[in-house]
Amino acid sequence: MPDTLKSQTLAIDDLVSSRCRELGLKPKDVIRRCGYANEAKGIRRFEQLQQGNFESTVGLLRALPGALELPDNSVNEAVETSKRQIQDAREAAWRASFKPHAIILTENTRPEPIFVAALIGVDTLLRIDFDLTSTQATWRTQAIDGIRARLKRWNSSWNNRRQVEAYSLPAFGRPIGFVVNYAVDHAVRYDLDGNAVDMLPAAYRVGRADLRFR
């Protein structure tokens, strides 16, 4: 959970907590009402729900309106509000920690296979951090050098004389250009030779790939 959210209470947690107080219920009472025979598992799901983990608590959420004597829409609305809270907190954290950097653009906008990107890390593959003690004028060169270094790392047949388009990054394929994120609200897209192609109104961001074991 982002640090900016730790001082807040998620809407779903507020709804469940207040309803439990009204009905005089403890968490173990709620999970029993939700049909959990395994109390430890139920408590774990209850805590995950309080933290905004909605993927692992689908079953609990489905049973919650009946357990707390609430209409379905009140729980659904609290979940949607909580998701917005989490997203807003992540956005605020990203903006607060922003540093200029480059993102490698590749032929595959969606990694394939996705587990490879999740295992290695999308940022490890595509993000190039700058030496910010150098001037902004060097950032394009740093990006180009970073692309070559990244390709050299992942291609055992690397040859400095060959064009970078001859090589690929795991899961993402061949590079086709890069974006320099100068600021949260300013970025420029370049071709592989460092020629400006397009101005962007906001920093270019890549998605996340998560690897989970059950």
C-alpha positions in Angstrom: 0.0 0.0 0.0 1.4 3.4 -0.9 2.7 5.5 2.0 0.2 8.3 1.1 -2.7 5.9 1.8 -1.5 4.6 5.2 -2.9 7.6 7.0 -6.3 7.1 5.3 -9.0 4.5 5.9 -10.3 2.8 2.8 -14.0 3.1 2.2 -14.6 -0.6 2.4 -12.7 -0.8 5.7 -14.8 2.1 7.1 -18.0 0.5 5.9 -17.3 -2.9 7.4 -15.9 -1.5 10.7 -18.9 0.8 11.3 -21.4 -1.9 10.4 -19.6 -4.4 12.8 -19.9 -1.8 15.6 -23.6 -1.3 14.8 -24.3 -5.1 14.9 -21.9 -5.8 17.7 -19.9 -8.2 15.5 -16.2 -9.2 15.7 -14.2 -10.2 12.6 -14.6 -13.9 13.5 -18.4 -13.4 13.7 -18.4 -11.9 10.2 -16.4 -14.6 8.6 -18.6 -17.3 10.2 -21.6 -15.4 8.8 -19.8 -15.5 5.4 -19.6 -19.2 5.5 -15.9 -19.8 6.3 -15.3 -23.1 8.1 -11.6 -22.3 8.4 -11.4 -19.4 10.8 -7.7 -18.7 10.2 -8.3 -18.4 6.4 -11.4 -16.3 6.9 -9.5 -13.8 9.2 -6.7 -13.7 6.7 -9.2 -12.8 3.9 -10.8 -10.2 6.2 -7.5 -8.5 6.8 -6.7 -8.5 3.1 -10.0 -6.9 2.4 -9.2 -4.1 4.9 -6.0 -3.5 3.0 -7.7 -3.2 -0.3 -6.8 -6.6 -1.8 -9.9 -7.3 -3.8 -8.5 -10.0 -6.0 -8.0 -12.5 -3.1 -11.3 -11.6 -1.4 -13.9 -12.2 -4.1 -15.6 -14.9 -2.1 -15.7 -12.8 1.0 -17.1 -9.8 -0.8 -19.8 -11.9 -2.4 -21.0 -13.0 1.1 -20.5 -9.7 2.9 -23.8 -7.9 2.2 -25.7 -10.8 3.7 -23.4 -11.1 6.6 -23.6 -7.4 7.5 -27.2 -7.1 6.5 -26.4 -4.5 3.8 -27.7 -4.0 0.3 -25.3 -5.3 -2.4 -24.8 -1.8 -3.9 -23.4 -0.3 -0.7 -20.6 -2.9 -0.6 -20.0 -2.4 -4.4 -19.8 1.3 -4.0 -17.4 1.1 -1.1 -15.2 -1.2 -3.2 -15.1 1.2 -6.1 -14.4 4.1 -3.9 -11.5 2.2 -2.3 -10.1 1.4 -5.7 -10.1 5.1 -6.5 -8.4 5.9 -3.2 -5.7 3.4 -3.9 -5.2 4.6 -7.5 -5.0 8.3 -6.3 -2.5 7.3 -3.6 -0.3 5.5 -6.2 -0.5 8.5 -8.5 0.5 10.9 -5.8 3.4 8.6 -4.8 4.6 8.3 -8.4 4.5 12.1 -8.9 6.4 12.7 -5.6 9.1 10.2 -6.5 9.5 11.2 -10.2 13.0 11.5 -11.6 13.7 12.1 -15.3 14.4 8.8 -17.1 13.9 7.1 -20.4 11.6 4.2 -21.5 12.6 1.9 -24.4 9.8 1.5 -26.9 9.6 -2.0 -28.5 7.7 -3.8 -31.2 5.6 -5.6 -28.6 3.6 -3.2 -26.5 2.3 -6.2 -24.5 5.0 -8.6 -23.3 4.9 -12.2 -24.6 5.2 -14.4 -22.6 4.1 -12.1 -19.8 5.6 -14.3 -17.1 9.1 -13.5 -18.4 8.5 -9.8 -18.0 7.1 -10.4 -14.6 10.1 -12.6 -13.6 12.7 -10.1 -14.8 10.8 -6.9 -14.1 9.4 -4.5 -16.7 11.5 -1.6 -15.3 14.6 -3.8 -15.5 13.9 -4.4 -19.2 12.6 -1.0 -20.4 13.5 1.8 -18.0 16.8 3.7 -18.2 17.7 5.9 -15.3 19.9 8.9 -15.9 23.0 10.2 -14.2 21.3 13.3 -13.0 24.5 15.0 -12.1 25.0 15.4 -15.9 23.2 18.1 -17.8 19.8 17.5 -19.5 21.6 17.8 -22.9 23.2 14.4 -22.2 20.0 12.5 -21.5 19.4 11.5 -25.1 22.9 10.1 -25.4 22.5 8.3 -22.0 19.3 6.8 -23.3 20.9 5.5 -26.5 23.8 4.1 -24.6 21.4 2.5 -22.1 19.5 0.8 -24.9 22.8 -0.7 -26.3 23.8 -1.8 -22.8 20.4 -3.4 -22.1 20.5 -5.3 -25.4 24.1 -6.4 -24.9 23.1 -7.8 -21.5 20.3 -9.9 -22.9 21.9 -11.0 -26.2 24.9 -13.3 -26.0 25.6 -12.7 -29.8 25.9 -9.0 -29.3 28.2 -7.2 -31.8 28.8 -3.5 -31.5 29.0 -3.2 -35.3 25.4 -4.4 -35.9 22.4 -2.1 -35.6 20.4 -2.3 -32.4 17.3 -3.3 -34.4 19.0 -6.7 -34.9 18.6 -7.6 -31.2 15.6 -8.1 -28.9 14.7 -7.7 -25.3 13.1 -10.6 -23.5 9.3 -10.6 -23.9 9.2 -7.2 -25.6 11.1 -7.9 -28.9 13.1 -5.4 -30.9 13.5 -1.7 -29.8 11.8 0.8 -32.1 12.7 4.0 -30.3 12.6 5.6 -26.8 10.9 8.3 -24.8 12.6 10.7 -22.5 10.4 11.6 -19.6 11.7 15.1 -18.7 9.0 15.8 -16.2 5.6 14.5 -15.0 3.9 16.6 -17.7 6.6 16.7 -20.4 8.1 13.9 -22.5 9.6 13.5 -26.0 9.5 10.5 -28.2 12.7 9.8 -30.2 13.8 7.3 -32.9 16.7 5.0 -32.2 19.1 7.6 -33.6 18.0 10.2 -31.2 15.8 12.3 -33.6 12.7 13.8 -32.0 9.5 12.3 -33.4 6.8 13.6 -31.1 6.1 15.7 -28.1 4.0 14.1 -25.3 1.8 16.0 -22.8 2.7 13.7 -20.0 5.4 11.2 -19.0 5.1 7.9 -20.8 4.5 5.0 -18.4 4.7 1.2 -18.9 2.3 -1.2 -17.2 3.1 -3.7 -14.5 3.5 -7.4 -14.8 3.1 -9.3 -11.5 4.1 -12.9 -10.9 2.2 -14.6 -8.1 2.6 -18.0 -6.7 -0.3 -19.8 -5.0 
